[in-house]
Amino acid sequence: MKTILLASLSAFLITLLSPENDERYSLTVKVENLRNSKGTIQIALYNKDGSIPDENYKNYFKMGKVSITNGKSQYTFSNLPKGNYAVNILHDENSNGKIDKGLILPKEGIGFSNYTSIGLTNRPNFKKASFELTQNKTIKVKVIYM
């Protein structure tokens, strides 16, 4: 009787203490209507408030780079824990891994999840760009050319 009780208590404690966040998901990011097929698409994935804007790409959680075909591209992040994420896209036309700028504005296309325009009154931030990942998901991100 003592053994059964101890085994039941152990099983209960293991269940209670096991993290609920063991499930993993994939996130596919699609990009369309690019102005050309030059260079690569750089996709930065963020998972912390305050991590974007990230002009020098130092605060990302995961990064992917993918080629462009016929003005389109897509990339899938796998094995992601449940949580809040935001995506930043760079159409890196010269494949140098950074945002090339004119005087102030980017020369290359950029985009953020949940954004259809970017400007002085609509600057990217994690809170507005973020979305919850609780299952496998596909999103489209608009690339904006200034």
ChimeraX attribute file (.defattr): number of C-alpha atoms within 10 A of each C-alpha:
attribute: neighborCount
match mode: 1-to-1
recipient: residues
	/A:1	6
	/A:2	7
	/A:3	8
	/A:4	9
	/A:5	10
	/A:6	11
	/A:7	12
	/A:8	12
	/A:9	12
	/A:10	12
	/A:11	12
	/A:12	11
	/A:13	11
	/A:14	11
	/A:15	11
	/A:16	10
	/A:17	9
	/A:18	9
	/A:19	9
	/A:20	9
	/A:21	10
	/A:22	10
	/A:23	12
	/A:24	14
	/A:25	17
	/A:26	18
	/A:27	19
	/A:28	14
	/A:29	20
	/A:30	15
	/A:31	21
	/A:32	16
	/A:33	13
	/A:34	20
	/A:35	16
	/A:36	13
	/A:37	17
	/A:38	17
	/A:39	16
	/A:40	20
	/A:41	27
	/A:42	21
	/A:43	26
	/A:44	21
	/A:45	23
	/A:46	23
	/A:47	19
	/A:48	17
	/A:49	13
	/A:50	12
	/A:51	18
	/A:52	23
	/A:53	14
	/A:54	15
	/A:55	10
	/A:56	10
	/A:57	16
	/A:58	10
	/A:59	17
	/A:60	19
	/A:61	14
	/A:62	13
	/A:63	14
	/A:64	14
	/A:65	19
	/A:66	14
	/A:67	16
	/A:68	20
	/A:69	14
	/A:70	12
	/A:71	14
	/A:72	16
	/A:73	19
	/A:74	21
	/A:75	18
	/A:76	15
	/A:77	15
	/A:78	12
	/A:79	12
	/A:80	18
	/A:81	15
	/A:82	18
	/A:83	15
	/A:84	17
	/A:85	21
	/A:86	25
	/A:87	25
	/A:88	25
	/A:89	23
	/A:90	24
	/A:91	31
	/A:92	21
	/A:93	21
	/A:94	13
	/A:95	15
	/A:96	10
	/A:97	17
	/A:98	16
	/A:99	20
	/A:100	16
	/A:101	10
	/A:102	9
	/A:103	6
	/A:104	7
	/A:105	11
	/A:106	15
	/A:107	16
	/A:108	20
	/A:109	20
	/A:110	22
	/A:111	23
	/A:112	29
	/A:113	23
	/A:114	17
	/A:115	16
	/A:116	12
	/A:117	15
	/A:118	15
	/A:119	8
	/A:120	6
	/A:121	6
	/A:122	11
	/A:123	12
	/A:124	21
	/A:125	16
	/A:126	22
	/A:127	15
	/A:128	14
	/A:129	19
	/A:130	20
	/A:131	17
	/A:132	11
	/A:133	17
	/A:134	16
	/A:135	15
	/A:136	14
	/A:137	13
	/A:138	13
	/A:139	15
	/A:140	15
	/A:141	20
	/A:142	21
	/A:143	24
	/A:144	21
	/A:145	16
	/A:146	13
